[in-house]
Amino acid sequence: MRLTEFWQRMDTTFGATYSRSIATDQVLATLGGRTVDQALSQGEDAKAVWRAVCTAFELPSSQR
């Protein structure tokens, strides 16, 4: 997954403003206690980060 697709999914799911807030502020256990921004900046695969978001926010399988 490319970063552009990742951010499109985030924006579609949460809205443009809230998706950025989640990425900056929400620490996810499935990302090793990092935020989305931290994980992506440290080279974590965007698909793995998206899966972590889906798990943390209990998104339906149709969005995964």
C-alpha positions as CSV (number, residue, x, y, z in Angstrom):
1,M,0.0,0.0,0.0
2,R,1.3,3.4,-0.9
3,L,1.2,6.3,1.6
4,T,-1.3,8.1,-0.6
5,E,-3.7,5.2,-0.4
6,F,-3.2,5.0,3.3
7,W,-4.1,8.6,3.8
8,Q,-7.1,8.3,1.5
9,R,-8.4,5.5,3.6
10,M,-7.8,7.4,6.8
11,D,-9.6,10.5,5.4
12,T,-12.5,8.5,4.0
13,T,-12.9,6.6,7.3
14,F,-12.4,9.3,9.8
15,G,-12.5,12.6,7.9
16,A,-9.6,14.7,7.0
17,T,-9.2,16.6,10.2
18,Y,-9.8,13.7,12.6
19,S,-7.6,11.3,10.7
20,R,-4.6,13.7,11.3
21,S,-5.5,13.9,14.9
22,I,-5.6,10.1,15.2
23,A,-2.2,9.9,13.4
24,T,-0.6,12.4,15.7
25,D,-2.2,11.7,19.1
26,Q,-3.4,8.1,19.3
27,V,-0.8,5.6,20.6
28,L,-1.5,2.1,19.3
29,A,-0.4,-1.0,21.2
30,T,-0.3,-2.9,17.9
31,L,2.3,-0.4,16.7
32,G,4.6,-1.0,19.7
33,G,3.3,1.9,21.6
34,R,3.8,4.4,18.8
35,T,1.5,6.7,17.0
36,V,0.7,6.3,13.3
37,D,3.0,9.2,12.4
38,Q,5.8,7.7,14.4
39,A,5.4,4.3,12.9
40,L,5.3,5.6,9.4
41,S,8.3,7.9,9.9
42,Q,10.3,5.0,11.3
43,G,9.7,3.0,8.1
44,E,6.8,0.8,9.2
45,D,4.9,-0.5,6.2
46,A,1.7,1.5,5.5
47,K,-0.4,-1.6,5.1
48,A,0.7,-2.8,8.5
49,V,-0.1,0.6,10.0
50,W,-3.5,0.5,8.3
51,R,-4.2,-2.9,9.8
52,A,-3.2,-1.6,13.2
53,V,-5.7,1.3,12.8
54,C,-8.4,-1.1,11.7
55,T,-7.8,-3.3,14.8
56,A,-7.6,-0.4,17.2
57,F,-10.8,1.2,16.0
58,E,-12.6,-2.1,15.4
59,L,-13.3,-1.3,11.7
60,P,-15.4,-3.8,9.8
61,S,-13.6,-6.3,7.6
62,S,-15.0,-4.6,4.5
63,Q,-12.7,-1.6,5.3
64,R,-9.5,-3.6,5.9
